[in-house]
Amino acid sequence: MRTENGRANKGRLREIRGMRREGRRDSANVKGGKNAGMRSIGILLVIAFGAGTLLASWSWASRHANGDPAARAIEERAETNGLKPPKAAEKPEGGSGQKAGGTGVDHTNPAKTNQEGGENSAKTQGGDVKAKRPLSAADAARGLRADQKDSSLVVRVYLSGDKRIERAGLETYIKGVVAAEMPTDFEPAALEAQAIAARTYLIRRLWNEDRTGVPVRGADVTDTVTHQVYRSREEMDKLRRENPKAWAAVDEAVRRTRGIVMVYGGAPIESLYFASSNGYTENAKDVFHADLPYLVSVTSPWDRRDSPRAQETIEMKLGEFYRKLGIKSLAALTGIGKKPSAVINGWTEGKRVRSATVGGKTFQGIEVRRLLGLRSAAFDWKIDKGKIAITTYGSGHGVGMSQWGAEGMAKAGATAADIVQHYYTGIQLKSISELQSARTETAKL
């Protein structure tokens, strides 16, 4: 290396000496050469900078197109929590027609009250960006519209008349219940409140794996008042053909409340409801011996003004009255001698008969109602000339939401959320997907 360097240096020295001897060194040319060299260096720097920038851009685009691990993790967590973007709105189906009615449910066997029921068999519905907070009254009034298709949850309904099980998507099932349980010419907000109550009742049963009152295996509920009255898909198709206005009213109520349920303490509530009240609802503990904080007595003045069943008086002979109550004294059986006394002892907070004593035997008010076939336990009576006149007020067990009260509130301008929050004390409105996500997270702790 040293020899080669020496030769190079000697050659370079001779070249310089020669240039000096010949006097050909031109300062202008030297300056021009320097400028040309600077321009070349500048061009190379620009090319290098541009290439580096382009390479970085390609790298960024490729990383995001293929899915950056951190970005994918965030998206996966969002999907797991039900925060997918909402789908496009479904077009409503309309129609016109005439009035169709339903009947008020009268539950005699409420579902389990255990707040820590078994694993919910319901699958989560499609996500909604609002699903991480309780729904406001305005949310419920507008309608959640979180899942424009019927829920993937399938409800197995035992049709008591046909003695077979019908499978229906959740929202299809709710339509069948609303059409059967409430007059379809009720105000939209009342129908929406009914949809929320019906959906919550079903979801609670699934949440608790409750199959009480179901006579066959493989069914979740029946189509009777033991659970919720339900119009089958065949009956709903007939309603749609013969009374499109009624069908459209039910369809709209269910769509506007799609996926909304009532929650208390992190679990779906026992959303009992009935036809009409005596001006007050009843405490659950006074009817079903279940002390539930959201099923307590509240005022319901709309029933006595609007309900056709606000008041009814029936008469029967004293002998029949005693026999139905199981009073077997000689005077009661023969009608000879002093008749057994019949006294109402006291009233519940909901202004219904707490207990009554007849012929020395004491009955609960709800027991008198059952034995005599009365519309409600809100009654009084008057005995005169061998007969008893019993006047009842309202219709149904009186616990939860009054359907005629809901109609009265809706006529006064209340929303569905206003209605259910009045009749079910302290509840929150949430989506099924949010409820299921919360339960999943709790199970992980």
Buried (B, 14 or more C-beta within 10 A) or exposed (E): EEEEEEEEEEEEEEEEEEEEEEEEEEEEEEEEEEEEEEEEEEEEEEEEEEEEEEEEEEEEEEEEEEEEEEEEEEEEEBEEBBBBEBBEEEEEEEBEBEEBEBBBBBBEEBBBBEBEBEEBEBEBBBBBEBBBEEBEBEBBBEBBBBBBEBBEBBBBBBBBEEEEBBBBBBBBBBBBBBBBBBBBBBBBBBBBBBBBBBBBBBBBBBBBBBBEBBEEEEBBBBBBBBBBBBBBBEBBEEBBEEBBBBBBBBBBBBBBBBBBBBBBEEBBBBBBBBBBBBBBBBBBBBBBEBEBEBBBBBEBEBBBEBBEBBBBEBEBEBBEBBBBBEBEBEBBEEEEEEBBEBEBEEBBBBBBBBBBBBBEEEBBBBBBBBBBEBBBBBBEBEBEEEBBEBBBBBBBBBBBBBBBBBBBBBBEEBBBBBBBBBBBBEBBBBBBBBBBBBBBEEEEE
